């Protein structure tokens, strides 16, 4: 049976207004459904409901606003359906942009931060190790749990906002230490000591496809160049499966040793992963062969970090000029503002760059041409874009994407 604190009871009975009471009522029902015995305090939330899918989502948020609702903890916002900084980029059916804009505005009216990024860990609202949070958005969740060591479950639309409104979350799942131990051991063999980004994407795809709802532990994963490689791994794992937390022995904060990752227990299963397995997983992301004509390159799913921009820009400036198919880069507005302040994007147009903020090109109609293949270095983009926007996808490392953009057709090194 769910035990509520006196403060919880007060919120439920309207002590903090009708909007908070509605949020607490939903949260209590959800907690009962998942078998939580109590609620716990959270210090932050990330909301995944800004993308307009229909009137019901807009009605829900606007009713909270009408009830005088305000979020109770610092709350960041995931991408919406519009690029509010570059509105001319988005092509949307007539009449659909108004409710999409209202939905983004309504979340801000609740006191949420106008981050509009799928990578809130790249903002000043990044949580710390061990902090209890309530985050939506699959890649953000797996990054927070795995790379940072903060604690959140996979919260869906509306529940994440109810947690933000009350400052509370059900005490179940990955909020609890005993539920964070590894279950399946993946023994990675034969990987390069200085691996390419695609290696991390491939490893993520495999653990996502094979783990189900069990927490994977990787032994033998090479040390990443930076956290962006772990970001790519987590995003691929959360896209191809239901992974919300992974451990990498000697790399992630709750897996200093194999014993620590499994909390002294024995793995339920051991799976061997070779370089050939990773190569096969990565190859499955590409629907077009080398030499296929390109209409665009799409980067930044999850959103491109400042460090990734600093890798991309010198590559573009050093690349031989060619057809220069457009390179769309999805990035957070905080990152974009920093780049502009640094003058890093002064030659963006000449380089064929199209920065996209507040949304993402696999969920919003931004691409001007869909007649050729689109190349990406993102496992997540490659997985979702064919179904979402109807494009053929070529996958490759960042360097492959840059060379292909200059050539106008797919150029790819073998993994």
C-alpha positions as CSV (number, residue, x, y, z in Angstrom):
1,X,0.0,0.0,0.0
2,X,1.3,3.5,-0.9
3,X,2.2,5.6,2.1
4,X,1.9,9.3,1.6
5,X,3.7,12.0,3.7
6,X,1.7,14.8,5.3
7,X,3.0,17.1,2.5
8,X,1.8,14.6,-0.1
9,X,-1.6,14.5,1.5
10,X,-1.8,18.2,1.5
11,X,-1.0,18.4,-2.2
12,X,-3.5,15.7,-3.0
13,X,-6.2,17.6,-1.1
14,X,-5.6,20.9,-2.8
15,X,-3.3,22.6,-0.4
16,X,-1.1,23.8,-3.2
17,X,-3.9,24.5,-5.7
18,X,-6.0,22.5,-8.1
19,X,-3.2,21.9,-10.7
20,X,-0.9,20.3,-8.2
21,X,-3.8,18.3,-6.7
22,X,-4.5,17.0,-10.2
23,X,-0.9,16.1,-10.8
24,X,-0.6,14.4,-7.4
25,X,-3.8,12.4,-8.1
26,X,-2.3,11.1,-11.3
27,X,1.0,10.4,-9.6
28,X,-0.6,8.4,-6.8
29,X,-2.5,6.3,-9.3
30,X,0.7,5.7,-11.3
31,X,2.7,4.8,-8.1
32,X,0.0,2.2,-7.2
33,X,0.1,0.7,-10.7
34,X,3.9,0.2,-10.5
35,X,3.8,-1.1,-6.9
36,X,5.7,1.7,-5.2
37,X,5.2,1.9,-1.5
38,X,6.2,5.5,-1.1
39,X,7.2,8.7,-3.0
40,X,10.6,10.3,-2.9
41,X,11.9,13.8,-3.4
42,X,13.4,14.7,-6.8
43,X,15.7,17.6,-7.4
44,X,15.0,18.1,-11.2
45,X,12.8,17.0,-14.1
46,X,13.0,16.8,-17.8
47,X,9.7,16.9,-19.8
48,X,9.2,14.9,-23.0
49,X,5.8,16.2,-23.9
50,X,6.6,19.4,-25.9
51,X,6.3,17.6,-29.3
52,X,2.8,18.2,-30.6
53,X,1.0,14.9,-31.3
54,X,-2.6,16.1,-30.9
55,X,-5.1,18.1,-29.0
56,X,-5.1,15.8,-25.9
57,X,-1.5,16.7,-25.0
58,X,-2.2,20.4,-25.4
59,X,-5.4,20.2,-23.3
60,X,-3.5,18.5,-20.5
61,X,-0.8,21.1,-20.2
62,X,-3.1,24.1,-20.7
63,X,-5.5,22.9,-18.0
64,X,-2.5,22.8,-15.6
65,X,-1.7,26.4,-16.6
66,X,-5.3,27.4,-16.1
67,X,-5.3,25.9,-12.7
68,X,-2.4,28.1,-11.6
69,X,0.2,25.3,-11.8
70,X,3.9,25.8,-11.5
71,X,6.7,23.2,-11.5
72,X,8.2,22.5,-8.1
73,X,11.7,21.7,-9.2
74,X,14.1,23.0,-11.9
75,X,12.5,21.5,-15.1
76,X,14.0,21.3,-18.5
77,X,12.1,20.8,-21.8
78,X,12.7,18.3,-24.5
79,X,12.4,19.2,-28.2
80,X,9.2,20.6,-29.6
81,X,7.7,20.6,-33.1
82,X,9.2,24.0,-34.1
83,X,12.6,25.7,-34.2
84,X,11.6,28.9,-32.5
85,X,15.0,30.4,-33.3
86,X,14.9,29.5,-37.0
87,X,11.1,29.3,-37.7
88,X,11.7,29.5,-41.4
89,X,13.3,26.1,-41.4
90,X,10.1,24.1,-40.4
91,X,7.6,23.2,-43.1
92,X,4.3,22.3,-41.4
93,X,0.7,21.8,-42.6
94,X,-1.4,24.9,-42.4
95,X,-3.0,25.3,-39.0
96,X,-0.7,22.8,-37.2
97,X,2.0,25.3,-36.2
98,X,-0.3,27.3,-33.9
99,X,-1.1,24.4,-31.5
100,X,2.6,23.3,-31.6
101,X,3.7,26.7,-30.6
102,X,1.0,26.9,-27.9
103,X,2.2,23.6,-26.4
104,X,5.8,24.8,-26.1
105,X,4.5,28.1,-24.7
106,X,2.3,26.4,-22.1
107,X,5.2,24.4,-20.7
108,X,7.1,27.7,-20.2
109,X,4.0,29.1,-18.5
110,X,4.3,26.3,-16.0
111,X,7.8,27.6,-15.1
112,X,9.8,25.1,-17.2
113,X,13.1,26.2,-18.6
114,X,13.1,26.9,-22.4
115,X,15.9,24.5,-23.1
116,X,14.1,22.5,-25.9
117,X,16.9,19.9,-26.0
118,X,17.1,16.1,-25.9
119,X,20.4,16.5,-24.1
120,X,19.7,18.4,-20.9
121,X,22.9,17.0,-19.5
122,X,24.7,19.5,-21.8
123,X,23.1,22.4,-20.0
124,X,23.6,24.1,-16.6
125,X,20.8,21.8,-15.3
126,X,23.0,18.7,-15.5
127,X,22.4,16.5,-12.4
128,X,25.1,15.0,-10.2
129,X,25.9,11.5,-9.2
130,X,23.3,9.9,-7.0
131,X,20.7,12.7,-7.4
132,X,17.1,11.6,-7.7
133,X,15.5,13.1,-10.9
134,X,12.4,12.4,-13.1
135,X,13.4,12.5,-16.7
136,X,11.6,11.7,-19.9
137,X,13.3,11.1,-23.3
138,X,15.1,7.8,-23.8
139,X,18.6,9.0,-24.5
140,X,18.5,11.5,-21.7
141,X,17.4,8.9,-19.3
142,X,20.1,6.3,-20.2
143,X,22.8,9.0,-20.1
144,X,21.7,10.3,-16.7
145,X,21.6,6.8,-15.2
146,X,24.7,5.4,-16.8
147,X,27.2,8.1,-17.5
148,X,26.4,10.5,-14.7
149,X,25.0,8.1,-12.1
150,X,21.9,10.1,-11.3
151,X,18.7,8.1,-10.8
152,X,15.6,8.1,-12.9
153,X,13.1,5.7,-14.4
154,X,11.9,5.9,-18.0
155,X,9.1,8.4,-17.4
156,X,6.7,9.0,-20.2
157,X,4.6,12.0,-21.2
158,X,2.4,13.5,-18.5
159,X,3.9,11.4,-15.6
160,X,7.2,13.3,-15.9
161,X,5.3,16.6,-15.7
162,X,3.3,15.4,-12.7
163,X,6.6,14.6,-11.0
164,X,7.8,18.1,-11.8
165,X,4.6,19.7,-10.5
166,X,4.8,17.9,-7.2
167,X,8.6,17.5,-6.8
168,X,7.9,13.8,-6.0
169,X,8.4,10.5,-7.8
170,X,7.4,6.9,-7.0
171,X,10.1,5.1,-5.1
172,X,10.6,2.1,-7.4
173,X,12.8,0.8,-10.2
174,X,16.0,2.6,-10.9
175,X,15.5,5.0,-8.1
176,X,16.5,2.2,-5.7
177,X,20.0,0.9,-5.4
178,X,19.1,-2.8,-5.4
179,X,17.4,-2.4,-8.8
180,X,20.5,-0.9,-10.4
181,X,22.7,-4.0,-10.4
182,X,23.7,-5.6,-13.7
183,X,21.9,-8.7,-14.9
184,X,23.6,-9.6,-18.3
185,X,27.3,-9.6,-19.0
186,X,28.5,-8.7,-22.4
187,X,32.1,-9.7,-23.1
188,X,33.4,-7.4,-25.9
189,X,36.3,-8.9,-27.7
190,X,38.8,-7.8,-30.4
191,X,37.9,-4.1,-30.4
192,X,40.4,-1.4,-31.2
193,X,42.0,0.4,-28.2
194,X,41.1,3.7,-30.0
195,X,37.7,2.9,-31.4
196,X,35.7,4.9,-33.9
197,X,32.3,6.4,-32.9
198,X,30.5,3.7,-34.9
199,X,31.9,1.0,-32.5
200,X,30.0,2.6,-29.6
201,X,26.9,2.9,-31.7
202,X,27.2,-0.8,-32.7
203,X,27.7,-1.9,-29.1
204,X,24.7,0.1,-28.1
205,X,22.5,-1.5,-30.8
206,X,23.5,-5.0,-29.7
207,X,22.9,-4.5,-26.0
208,X,19.6,-2.8,-26.8
209,X,18.4,-5.6,-29.0
210,X,19.5,-8.4,-26.6
211,X,18.9,-7.1,-23.1
212,X,15.1,-6.7,-22.9
213,X,14.4,-5.1,-19.6
214,X,17.6,-6.4,-18.0
215,X,20.5,-4.1,-17.1
216,X,23.5,-4.8,-19.3
217,X,27.1,-4.8,-18.2
218,X,29.9,-4.5,-20.7
219,X,33.4,-5.8,-20.0
220,X,36.1,-5.0,-22.6
221,X,34.6,-1.7,-23.9
222,X,37.6,0.5,-24.8
223,X,38.0,3.8,-23.0
224,X,35.9,6.4,-24.8
225,X,37.5,9.5,-26.3
226,X,34.9,11.6,-24.5
227,X,31.4,11.3,-23.1
228,X,29.9,11.9,-26.6
229,X,30.8,8.3,-27.5
230,X,29.0,7.1,-24.4
231,X,26.1,9.3,-25.4
232,X,26.0,7.6,-28.8
233,X,26.1,4.1,-27.2
234,X,23.3,4.9,-24.8
235,X,21.1,6.5,-27.4
236,X,21.5,3.4,-29.7
237,X,20.7,1.1,-26.8
238,X,17.6,3.0,-25.8
239,X,16.5,3.2,-29.4
240,X,16.9,-0.4,-30.3
241,X,15.6,-1.7,-27.0
242,X,14.4,-0.6,-23.6
243,X,17.8,0.1,-21.9
244,X,17.6,2.8,-19.3
245,X,20.9,2.0,-17.5
246,X,24.1,0.3,-18.7
247,X,27.3,-0.4,-16.9
248,X,30.7,-0.4,-18.6
249,X,33.4,-1.9,-16.3
250,X,36.1,0.6,-15.5
251,X,34.3,3.4,-17.3
252,X,30.9,4.2,-15.8
253,X,30.5,5.4,-12.2
254,X,28.7,2.4,-10.7
255,X,31.0,-0.2,-12.4
256,X,34.5,0.3,-11.1
257,X,34.8,-3.5,-11.1
258,X,32.8,-6.3,-12.5
259,X,31.8,-7.2,-8.9
260,X,30.5,-3.7,-8.3
261,X,28.5,-3.7,-11.4
262,X,26.7,-6.9,-10.4
263,X,26.6,-5.9,-6.7
264,X,28.3,-9.2,-5.8
265,X,25.8,-11.3,-7.7
266,X,26.4,-13.7,-10.6
267,X,25.3,-12.6,-14.1
268,X,22.0,-14.2,-15.3
269,X,23.6,-14.6,-18.8
270,X,26.9,-14.0,-20.5
271,X,27.0,-12.9,-24.2
272,X,30.1,-12.7,-26.3
273,X,30.3,-9.7,-28.7
274,X,33.0,-9.6,-31.4
275,X,34.1,-6.9,-33.7
276,X,32.2,-8.7,-36.5
277,X,29.0,-8.6,-34.5
278,X,29.4,-4.8,-34.1
279,X,30.2,-4.4,-37.8
280,X,27.0,-6.3,-38.7
281,X,24.9,-4.3,-36.3
282,X,26.2,-1.0,-37.8
283,X,25.8,-2.2,-41.4
284,X,22.1,-2.9,-40.7
285,X,21.5,0.9,-40.2
286,X,22.3,1.7,-43.8
287,X,19.7,1.2,-46.5
288,X,21.8,2.5,-49.3
289,X,25.3,1.4,-50.6
290,X,28.4,3.4,-51.1
291,X,28.2,5.7,-54.1
292,X,24.5,6.5,-53.6
293,X,23.7,10.1,-54.3
294,X,23.0,12.2,-51.2
295,X,20.5,14.9,-50.6
296,X,21.6,15.8,-47.1
297,X,23.6,14.9,-44.0
298,X,21.9,15.0,-40.6
299,X,24.0,15.1,-37.4
300,X,23.1,15.7,-33.7
301,X,20.6,13.1,-32.6
302,X,21.0,13.4,-29.6
303,X,21.8,17.1,-29.8
304,X,25.3,18.0,-30.9
305,X,27.5,19.1,-28.0
306,X,30.0,21.9,-28.1
307,X,32.8,19.4,-28.2
308,X,31.3,17.7,-31.2
309,X,31.0,21.0,-33.0
310,X,34.7,21.6,-32.3
311,X,35.5,18.3,-34.0
312,X,33.2,19.0,-37.0
313,X,34.1,22.5,-37.9
314,X,37.9,21.9,-38.6
315,X,36.9,18.8,-40.6
316,X,34.6,20.9,-42.8
317,X,37.2,23.6,-43.3
318,X,39.8,21.1,-44.3
319,X,37.5,19.2,-46.6
320,X,37.9,19.6,-50.4
321,X,35.1,21.7,-51.8
322,X,32.5,19.8,-53.7
323,X,28.8,19.7,-54.1
324,X,28.4,20.6,-50.4
325,X,25.1,18.9,-49.8
326,X,23.5,20.6,-46.8
327,X,24.6,19.4,-43.4
328,X,21.8,19.8,-40.8
329,X,23.1,19.8,-37.3
330,X,20.5,19.5,-34.5
331,X,21.8,21.2,-31.3
332,X,20.6,22.7,-28.1
333,X,19.9,26.4,-28.0
334,X,22.4,26.9,-25.1
335,X,25.1,25.3,-27.3
336,X,24.1,27.3,-30.3
337,X,24.3,30.6,-28.3
338,X,27.8,29.7,-27.1
339,X,29.0,29.0,-30.6
340,X,27.6,32.3,-31.9
341,X,29.2,34.2,-29.0
342,X,32.5,32.6,-29.9
343,X,32.1,33.4,-33.6
344,X,32.4,29.7,-34.4
345,X,29.6,29.7,-36.9
346,X,30.5,32.9,-38.9
347,X,31.3,30.8,-42.0
348,X,28.4,28.3,-41.5
349,X,26.7,29.1,-44.7
350,X,29.9,28.7,-46.8
351,X,30.5,25.4,-45.1
352,X,27.0,24.2,-46.0
353,X,25.9,24.0,-42.4
354,X,22.3,24.4,-41.3
355,X,22.0,24.6,-37.5
356,X,18.7,23.4,-36.2
357,X,17.6,24.2,-32.6
358,X,14.6,23.3,-30.4
359,X,13.6,20.3,-32.5
360,X,15.1,17.5,-34.5
361,X,15.2,16.6,-38.2
362,X,13.9,13.1,-37.8
363,X,10.6,14.3,-36.2
364,X,10.0,17.6,-37.9
365,X,9.8,18.5,-41.6
366,X,13.0,20.5,-42.1
367,X,14.9,18.8,-44.9
368,X,14.3,20.5,-48.2
369,X,15.1,17.5,-50.4
370,X,14.1,13.8,-49.8
371,X,14.9,12.5,-53.3
372,X,18.3,11.1,-52.3
373,X,19.8,9.3,-49.4
374,X,20.4,11.1,-46.1
375,X,23.6,10.3,-44.2
376,X,24.0,10.4,-40.5
377,X,26.4,9.4,-37.7
378,X,23.5,8.8,-35.3
379,X,22.2,5.4,-34.6
380,X,19.0,6.9,-33.3
381,X,18.4,9.1,-36.4
382,X,19.2,6.1,-38.7
383,X,16.7,3.9,-36.8
384,X,13.7,6.4,-36.7
385,X,14.0,8.6,-39.8
386,X,12.9,6.0,-42.5
387,X,9.6,5.5,-40.7
388,X,9.1,9.1,-39.5
389,X,10.0,11.1,-42.6
390,X,10.3,8.5,-45.3
391,X,14.0,8.8,-46.2
392,X,16.7,6.2,-47.1
393,X,19.6,6.3,-44.7
394,X,23.3,5.8,-45.0
395,X,25.2,5.5,-41.7
396,X,28.8,6.5,-41.2
397,X,31.2,8.1,-38.8
398,X,31.5,11.8,-38.6
399,X,34.5,11.9,-41.0
400,X,32.5,9.7,-43.4
401,X,29.6,12.2,-43.3
402,X,31.9,15.2,-44.0
403,X,33.6,13.5,-46.9
404,X,30.3,12.4,-48.3
405,X,28.8,15.9,-48.0
406,X,31.7,17.3,-50.1
407,X,31.5,14.5,-52.7
408,X,27.7,14.5,-53.0
409,X,27.5,10.7,-52.6
410,X,28.0,8.1,-49.9
411,X,31.7,7.6,-49.0
412,X,32.4,5.3,-46.2
413,X,35.4,3.5,-44.5
414,X,35.0,0.0,-43.3
415,X,34.6,-0.4,-39.5
